[in-house]
Amino acid sequence: MSTTSSLQPKRLHLPNKRYYLIGKGRLGLQLSRYFTKSQIPFAHLDRSSFSNTKSKDILAIAAAPENSIVLLAISDPSIVEASEDLFSTYGEDLTVVHFSASVQNKNLHSNFYGFHPLYSFTSRNLSSEEFEKVPFIADEGLSHKFTEIFPELRNPVYELNTVKDPLYHALAVLLGNLPITLSKLSADVLSKKGLPREALIPFLESVLENFKDPNKAVASGPIARKDKSTLTKHLESLNNSPFLKSVYLSFIENEWPNFSAETSNHNNSNASKVPKETSL
């Protein structure tokens, strides 16, 4: 990925263009709040709104689809069907944008675009400054379309050197969820030893700070020094937590590919040194 745009000036609304935002989940509500604060003209609809062909918003889309930009902030499985319905009803001059990491635009409509916000949204309201830091990920060659469609947004835009595919989506899901799962499971185990959850927060924050610096984002501790004895004891201590043990072992083997083989050879060597019993 490479960055392809800097911060954009705000409130350069496209003449005669209007956004129609569909979806009231976390992203939909965040976009609605940001558009409202930034005085960006838009209408917030749900899919059922399109059955009311006499509503002013639907009539406006029908009258000038070339000036209408429909934003699909809806669940991934619904996106393709919803976009097909929109294009079949209002024609190919309509612009439709989705925000999925998994829906591919290849071989679909020429005015159908996907820009994935690489961020884990919650129910908390982001300030405008926080929202403007959220990066949007475009397919190869399409970052310029983001700035054309959203000249009001100041968000950074990054461009993949391919189309978004299952690997990109898998890594986004893994990165967005595995740290939470590991933190929760570790906190549960440590709470039984008297360590409260809040004691882990400064530690986790320091880990994130290390990740920000490429020179510090490296393995440390017993893995870095290849301390076989300590790592083996760690794995044994996790026998009652199979998931954590499997993650730990995978982590070790990623940093030290020969760990299992060397540990096995070491154990076999020690076993051969044990004196054999003799019969009387």
PLY file of the C-alpha trace (Angstrom):
ply
format ascii 1.0
element vertex 280
property float x
property float y
property float z
element edge 279
property int vertex1
property int vertex2
end_header
0.00 0.00 0.00
1.09 3.56 -0.54
-0.48 6.80 0.55
-1.93 8.71 -2.34
-3.42 11.83 -0.85
-2.80 14.39 1.82
-5.38 16.13 3.95
-8.07 17.66 1.81
-9.58 21.11 2.41
-13.02 20.91 3.98
-16.39 21.98 2.58
-15.61 21.93 -1.12
-18.96 20.39 -1.91
-19.52 19.25 -5.47
-21.98 21.60 -7.21
-25.44 20.05 -7.53
-24.27 16.78 -5.99
-26.08 15.23 -3.06
-25.28 12.24 -0.86
-27.90 9.65 0.06
-26.66 7.64 3.01
-28.23 4.21 3.56
-27.59 2.35 6.80
-27.82 3.22 10.47
-25.19 0.95 11.96
-21.98 2.20 13.57
-20.43 3.51 10.35
-23.69 4.94 9.03
-24.29 6.89 12.23
-20.70 8.11 12.32
-20.90 9.36 8.74
-24.24 11.02 9.51
-22.78 12.85 12.51
-19.72 13.98 10.57
-21.73 15.19 7.58
-24.06 17.10 9.89
-21.20 18.76 11.82
-19.42 19.64 8.57
-22.60 20.98 6.95
-22.33 18.55 4.06
-25.73 18.19 2.31
-27.07 14.65 2.60
-30.18 12.60 3.29
-30.09 9.66 5.69
-32.30 6.85 4.42
-32.95 3.18 5.02
-33.57 0.61 2.30
-37.30 0.67 2.86
-37.28 4.36 1.86
-36.88 3.33 -1.77
-40.30 1.69 -1.80
-41.84 5.14 -1.30
-41.40 6.41 -4.85
-43.16 9.68 -4.00
-40.74 10.82 -1.28
-38.79 13.95 -2.18
-35.42 12.21 -1.85
-36.35 9.31 -4.12
-37.89 11.69 -6.64
-34.67 13.72 -6.58
-32.56 10.65 -7.33
-34.90 9.62 -10.13
-34.84 13.12 -11.63
-31.04 13.50 -11.62
-29.20 10.22 -10.98
-26.03 11.76 -12.40
-26.03 14.19 -9.46
-26.79 11.52 -6.85
-24.22 9.60 -4.79
-25.67 6.71 -2.81
-23.55 5.54 0.13
-24.17 1.95 1.22
-23.17 1.69 4.88
-24.91 -1.68 5.18
-23.91 -5.28 5.90
-21.59 -6.98 3.41
-24.08 -9.64 2.23
-26.60 -6.95 1.27
-24.32 -4.69 -0.73
-24.29 -6.33 -4.17
-28.06 -6.90 -4.20
-28.74 -3.33 -3.08
-26.38 -1.89 -5.70
-27.97 -3.98 -8.46
-31.41 -2.74 -7.44
-30.19 0.86 -7.51
-28.53 0.63 -10.92
-31.45 -1.22 -12.49
-33.88 1.40 -11.17
-31.91 4.63 -11.72
-29.46 3.72 -14.47
-25.69 3.68 -14.89
-25.25 7.43 -14.33
-25.87 6.89 -10.63
-22.78 6.68 -8.39
-22.88 4.01 -5.66
-20.23 3.69 -2.95
-19.85 0.91 -0.38
-17.47 0.60 2.57
-16.85 -3.14 2.70
-13.44 -4.80 2.91
-14.70 -7.96 1.23
-16.98 -6.93 -1.66
-15.04 -6.77 -4.91
-16.00 -4.23 -7.55
-14.25 -5.93 -10.45
-16.52 -6.61 -13.46
-19.41 -4.80 -11.79
-20.72 -1.33 -12.66
-18.34 1.44 -13.73
-19.77 3.86 -11.15
-19.64 1.34 -8.28
-16.78 2.01 -5.85
-15.58 0.58 -2.56
-13.58 2.52 0.03
-12.94 0.59 3.24
-12.41 2.60 6.45
-9.60 0.78 8.24
-10.92 1.39 11.73
-12.82 -0.47 14.43
-15.90 1.67 15.01
-17.83 1.45 18.26
-20.95 3.17 19.52
-18.78 6.03 20.83
-19.14 9.28 18.91
-15.86 10.25 17.26
-15.02 13.91 17.16
-14.51 15.40 13.70
-10.75 15.45 14.33
-10.75 11.76 15.27
-12.86 10.77 12.27
-10.58 12.66 9.88
-7.68 10.41 10.96
-9.48 7.24 9.82
-7.74 5.95 6.67
-9.81 4.76 3.72
-8.46 1.93 1.55
-9.03 2.05 -2.21
-8.41 -0.53 -4.90
-5.49 -0.07 -7.26
-5.79 3.07 -9.36
-8.93 4.36 -7.62
-7.69 6.60 -4.83
-8.34 9.66 -7.00
-12.01 8.65 -7.15
-12.26 8.96 -3.38
-11.18 12.60 -3.53
-13.48 13.24 -6.49
-16.50 11.75 -4.72
-15.65 13.11 -1.25
-13.84 16.45 -1.70
-15.14 17.45 1.74
-13.38 14.63 3.57
-9.87 15.18 4.88
-9.13 11.52 5.59
-5.91 9.91 4.35
-6.41 7.53 1.42
-4.23 4.48 0.82
-4.23 2.41 -2.32
-3.76 -1.34 -2.57
-1.60 -2.60 -5.42
-4.46 -4.93 -6.32
-8.18 -5.20 -5.69
-9.38 -5.85 -2.16
-9.48 -9.62 -1.77
-10.08 -12.25 0.94
-6.48 -11.93 2.16
-6.85 -8.21 2.81
-10.17 -8.81 4.57
-8.77 -11.73 6.59
-5.86 -9.66 7.86
-8.15 -6.75 8.73
-10.40 -9.11 10.70
-7.41 -10.77 12.37
-5.77 -7.48 13.32
-9.04 -6.03 14.56
-10.08 -9.00 16.67
-7.15 -11.19 17.74
-5.56 -8.58 20.06
-8.93 -8.16 21.79
-9.42 -11.92 22.16
-5.89 -12.44 23.50
-6.26 -9.53 25.91
-9.60 -10.77 27.24
-8.45 -14.37 27.70
-5.19 -13.28 29.35
-7.06 -10.87 31.62
-9.45 -13.65 32.67
-6.57 -15.94 33.64
-4.64 -13.19 35.41
-7.72 -12.04 37.32
-7.72 -15.43 39.06
-4.25 -14.56 40.27
-5.50 -11.26 41.67
-4.43 -8.97 38.82
-7.22 -6.54 37.83
-8.01 -5.84 34.19
-7.03 -2.16 34.44
-3.48 -3.17 35.37
-3.00 -4.44 31.80
-4.04 -1.23 30.05
-0.73 0.70 30.39
1.11 -2.43 29.22
-1.09 -2.79 26.14
-0.76 0.91 25.37
3.03 0.57 25.51
2.83 -2.35 23.06
0.90 -0.15 20.62
3.46 2.62 21.03
6.21 0.14 20.16
4.32 -0.88 17.02
4.28 2.75 15.84
8.09 2.70 15.68
9.32 0.12 13.13
12.62 -0.13 15.00
10.84 -1.21 18.19
8.24 -3.49 16.59
10.30 -6.63 17.12
10.10 -9.65 19.39
11.63 -9.26 22.84
12.25 -11.29 25.99
12.85 -15.05 25.87
11.95 -15.30 22.17
14.52 -12.69 21.17
17.26 -14.42 23.19
16.09 -17.92 22.19
15.67 -19.02 25.77
14.46 -22.56 25.13
14.09 -23.47 28.79
11.86 -20.49 29.62
9.73 -20.89 26.51
9.16 -24.56 27.26
8.03 -23.70 30.79
5.69 -21.06 29.37
4.08 -23.59 27.05
3.66 -26.08 29.89
2.00 -23.40 32.04
-0.60 -22.89 29.30
-1.72 -26.54 29.18
-5.09 -25.57 30.65
-5.57 -22.85 28.03
-5.27 -24.67 24.68
-6.05 -21.62 22.54
-3.48 -19.42 24.26
-0.94 -22.24 24.09
-1.49 -22.74 20.34
-1.14 -18.98 19.72
2.02 -18.82 21.82
3.55 -21.80 20.00
2.65 -20.29 16.60
4.25 -17.03 17.69
7.44 -18.79 18.81
7.70 -20.77 15.57
7.16 -17.64 13.50
10.16 -16.02 15.19
12.16 -19.24 15.66
11.18 -21.74 12.93
13.36 -24.55 14.31
12.09 -24.30 17.87
9.96 -27.44 17.88
12.60 -29.52 16.10
15.38 -28.31 18.39
13.26 -28.88 21.48
12.41 -32.40 20.32
16.06 -33.21 19.62
17.04 -31.82 23.02
14.45 -33.97 24.78
15.50 -37.08 22.86
19.13 -36.41 23.72
18.33 -36.12 27.42
16.25 -39.27 27.29
19.16 -41.23 25.81
21.34 -40.18 28.76
19.01 -41.73 31.35
20.62 -44.97 32.62
18.71 -48.08 31.57
17.37 -50.35 34.28
19.22 -53.62 34.72
17.65 -56.85 35.80
19.05 -58.82 38.67
0 1
1 2
2 3
3 4
4 5
5 6
6 7
7 8
8 9
9 10
10 11
11 12
12 13
13 14
14 15
15 16
16 17
17 18
18 19
19 20
20 21
21 22
22 23
23 24
24 25
25 26
26 27
27 28
28 29
29 30
30 31
31 32
32 33
33 34
34 35
35 36
36 37
37 38
38 39
39 40
40 41
41 42
42 43
43 44
44 45
45 46
46 47
47 48
48 49
49 50
50 51
51 52
52 53
53 54
54 55
55 56
56 57
57 58
58 59
59 60
60 61
61 62
62 63
63 64
64 65
65 66
66 67
67 68
68 69
69 70
70 71
71 72
72 73
73 74
74 75
75 76
76 77
77 78
78 79
79 80
80 81
81 82
82 83
83 84
84 85
85 86
86 87
87 88
88 89
89 90
90 91
91 92
92 93
93 94
94 95
95 96
96 97
97 98
98 99
99 100
100 101
101 102
102 103
103 104
104 105
105 106
106 107
107 108
108 109
109 110
110 111
111 112
112 113
113 114
114 115
115 116
116 117
117 118
118 119
119 120
120 121
121 122
122 123
123 124
124 125
125 126
126 127
127 128
128 129
129 130
130 131
131 132
132 133
133 134
134 135
135 136
136 137
137 138
138 139
139 140
140 141
141 142
142 143
143 144
144 145
145 146
146 147
147 148
148 149
149 150
150 151
151 152
152 153
153 154
154 155
155 156
156 157
157 158
158 159
159 160
160 161
161 162
162 163
163 164
164 165
165 166
166 167
167 168
168 169
169 170
170 171
171 172
172 173
173 174
174 175
175 176
176 177
177 178
178 179
179 180
180 181
181 182
182 183
183 184
184 185
185 186
186 187
187 188
188 189
189 190
190 191
191 192
192 193
193 194
194 195
195 196
196 197
197 198
198 199
199 200
200 201
201 202
202 203
203 204
204 205
205 206
206 207
207 208
208 209
209 210
210 211
211 212
212 213
213 214
214 215
215 216
216 217
217 218
218 219
219 220
220 221
221 222
222 223
223 224
224 225
225 226
226 227
227 228
228 229
229 230
230 231
231 232
232 233
233 234
234 235
235 236
236 237
237 238
238 239
239 240
240 241
241 242
242 243
243 244
244 245
245 246
246 247
247 248
248 249
249 250
250 251
251 252
252 253
253 254
254 255
255 256
256 257
257 258
258 259
259 260
260 261
261 262
262 263
263 264
264 265
265 266
266 267
267 268
268 269
269 270
270 271
271 272
272 273
273 274
274 275
275 276
276 277
277 278
278 279
